[in-house]
């Protein structure tokens, strides 16, 4: 009885977790591919980076399909072996990240839930235990439905997630968990709430040993003021604040915009109270150049009606300026960190409509809106 309960619970737990994890990542396959890029860079496998989008989609679909199969007890020999190989691989990655600190977040649950490396590794160890139960007793697990229905379920468990993740890749995530999502005020996301927990800090006085030139920080009560020899052999260097307990952080901490003329124009573009368009391209060398035909037309139409447009990129000026002239973009191009731009919108290029610092709309370049549609929905109200 205990064995049957353990097997049943393991199947439900593993199946539901795999389906949930796969769905969250399938909702944002491009974001998941960025995480795979990090791993391939760490393991010196840059030749795989061009394939990461397809690999990301494949992993999402595989997780969902395996979750369905283990829940229904279908094709258990294949399912059990696939689960054990997958969890061993994931455990290795999260373990490596935890030990080395090479990756700050495994990306297991996308932007829905960020796990520290050690939390993620612990999660995989727990999951490994339950998968081992399934693997050991795989021959005791019988399918709930007939073979014909099993093939149907597997087909749907592959087809539906595949269609879903392709749609999300081409037309932005269906569910947005990021701080830049529609409706969010970026200024508020960049500021701590009034009741947020602040950093706990101590003040240390840094002294240098005159003999060895070694510098060391001391708390006030640690300094040997009464030791004249020690004081004579050390000289004060500086005061140094040290965080002892980290407090809450704003959801956005790294949004900064600059131009060729100014090192910081963040406030200038963020605090414009009117409607304005942002064209986002984290890397113009990888952007879909053909998409700029519709984008430039939209920008020109907006400009004719008093709605300003700017572009944000991390690409160097040497490439950006010729590119801007090539696509006949009359709007200015400013600069922002590439990782931030990747986070802002899962499209290269992508379009964001702002009013003040509030995100009013967001579009993949495959669904570039017309001025008429924006006017009807936003400007004319």
Phi, psi and omega in degrees: 000315179298320181296315180297320178297318180296319180294314181297313180297318181299317179297316181294314182296309182293315181299311181295319181293319179294318179296315180296312180299316179296319180296315181300317180285325178295331177295334182219066185296328179292320177298319178294324179295327177298323178293320176297323176304317180301313181298318182292328175291320179296319182269014175055050179233055184295340181293343179270347185301321177299344183260000190296326179298315180292322178294319179299314179298317181297319179295318179301311181296318180298316180299314181295315181297317179294324177298316178296316184295320181286328177295320183267357179069034187259135178049054191295332178296310178295315183297313182295316178296319179296317179297316183292320179293320181293316182288327175296318179296313180296321180296321176299314182296312182290327176295317178298317180296321181293318184286318185268337185071018184293326180235127185281337182213130186287339182079015183302324182237029177055218179273358178293319183211120178263123180252140173293158181305318182288324176296317180296319178296318178298318178302317181290327177295315178298315180297323178300321180299312181292324178291326176297322177300315179296318183294315182296320184254025184300328182284346179269353183266119182257145179293146179286326184245172179290168182299320180300314179290328177299315178297324178295315180298316181296319179299315179291324180291342176264314186294309184297311177298327178297313178298319181297312184289329176293319178296316180295327179290322185269343184221032177072156179301142178290319177245125185254119180256004187275162181290344182263014185291163181301132180101341181280142173266116186295326177299318179293323179290340180268000185237141176287139176294155183306322183267011184291151179284128182267162176297139172265124187232155173235154179260124177246144176260124183266124177242148178249133175287120184294337182277314185258349185065014178284134178256140181212142179267142181228141169288160183304318183281356179266345184285129180276071184300330184277352180269097184296328180292314180297316182296325180289331183269000180231148177232144181291137181250305185192168169266143184223124176273135181232129178282125178257331175222118181286138177265194177290154178240148173299154180291333175240120183238350191231020179277114179213137181238138177221168180229180177294332184266335187224139181284348181202109177238025183303310182296323182299318182269336184276331187257014173294117187287347183270177173292140175205148181262139171246125173260116187255125174217102183297331180212106182292336179290340179252359184287154174283102185297324181298335181293338184287346176300308180289324182294315179296320177299316178300315181297318179296318178296320179295317181298323179295339180249018173083014178257117185282154177230139171227161174244144177239129180212165173251004182285142181300152181302325183300330177264323185298314185296312175298324179297316181301319179288326181295322181267004178061041179273116180277344183279154182285151175251124177245178190238146181207158180299137184298321179295320178298315181295324176297325181286324185297316182208138182270061179200143180225094006273164175229167185233131175235134174258124182245149167228109193065230178255016180261133178280116182264329181200161183208133184221139167288153181295342175291341181234041179305124183282162173269161176300322182301318180292322177292320179298318181292320186274329187236301194292324186276358182273000000 
